[in-house]
Amino acid sequence: KHAEALALRRSVNPQHPDVARSLNFLANSLRRQSKLDDAMTHYDEGLKIARSCLGNDHPLVSRLLSNQGVCLEAMGRYRDALDRQLTALEIRTEVLGLDHLDTAKTLTIIGEIKRKQNKFAEELKFH
């Protein structure tokens, strides 16, 4: 169904934020199926559209970056995953604040990446 929604939204306006949201949903579904390269392609496209429509500091941009980070983490690309999560954290802290659930979720994800990198002292800063 995500692919159908994406096709419909693209037919109306291919550069609309809803297209970026649909790409994010589709990428999440692909990631859960372990189709990680395909997921990254959709995250990349969604991020490009979101940044173009909404700017670099929008919550949708942070969501796409964080989801990319989760996908990269699943690929074992911890440094790239951490970069995406730290950028998402900057946006979320600025736009949503430190007390927002999405900000807290990003901190937890960063801690997990640090743990997987065997950086246990750094991990504790994020949990």
N, C-alpha and C positions, 0 to 999 in steps of 0.2 A: 504493500500500500504506500510506503514511503516513496517509491519510484514513481507511482502514479501521481501522487500529490506534487512531487517535484516537477514532473512533465507539465502538469496543469499550470503550476505557478510560473514556470519558465515561459509558457505560451502567452501568458498575460503580460509579464514584465521580467525579462531575464536578469535584470540588475536590481531586483527588489530585495529588501531584507528577508522577506518570507522565503525566497529562494535559498538564501544562506541558511535559514533555519531548517528547511527541508533537507539541504545537503548535510547538515549536522546530524539530523535524525537518521538519514540513510547511512552515513558514515558510522554512527554508533551501532546500528544494526549489523553492518559489515564487520566492525571490530568484534562484536560479540560472537560472530561466526568465524573468527580468526582469519578474516580476509583483510589483513592489516595494510597491505600496499594499496588495495582499492579504497579502504577507509581513509588513508592519508591523502589520496588524490581528491576525495570529496571534501575532507576537512580543508585542504589547501584552497580549493575553489570557493568554498563557503567563506573562508577567511578573507580572500581577495574581494569578494562581493561585499561582505560586511564592512570591511575597512573603507571601501569606496563609497558606500551609502551612508555609513554611520560614523566614520572616523575611527581613530586608533584606540580611543578610550571608552568604548561602549561595552556594556555587559555581554552582549552577544559575541563581541570580539574576544573577550576574556573566556567565555564558555568554549568557543572553538579552539582557542589556544590550549586551554586546560584539557579538552578532549584529545587534541593532538598529542599532548604530553602523555596522557594515559596510553594512547596507542603506541607511541615511541617507547614507553616503558615496557609494554608488552613485547616489543621487538628487541628488547635488551639494549636500547640506545639511551642509556641513562643520562648522559650529559645533555643530549638534545632534549630529552624529556624534562630535565630540570630547568633548562633555559625557557621552555614554553611555560612551565608552571610558575617560574619566577616572574615572567612577564604578566601572566594572568593575575598573579598575586598583586603586582603593582597596580594594575587596573582596578582590581576588586577593592583593594584597600582605599584607593583614591575615590572611586565612584560609589562603592557600597558601604565602606567603612569596615573597621576591624571587628565589629560585632555581628556582621552578616554571616549567615550560614554558608554561603558560597566561599567567602573568605576563609572561614574555618576549615572547610572541606579541602581547599587548596593547600593550606598549611599541613594538613594531615597527609596529603598526597606527597608533598615535598619531603616530609619526614620519612615516608616509606621509600622514596627514591634514595634518600641518604642512607637508610638502613641497607638497601640492596647494594649500595656502593661501599658498604662496610665503614661508613663514616658515622659511627655510633654517637660520638660526642655532639656532632652537628645535628644528628637526628633528634636528639632531645630538645633542641631549640624550637622544633616545629610541631611537637606533639602536645 
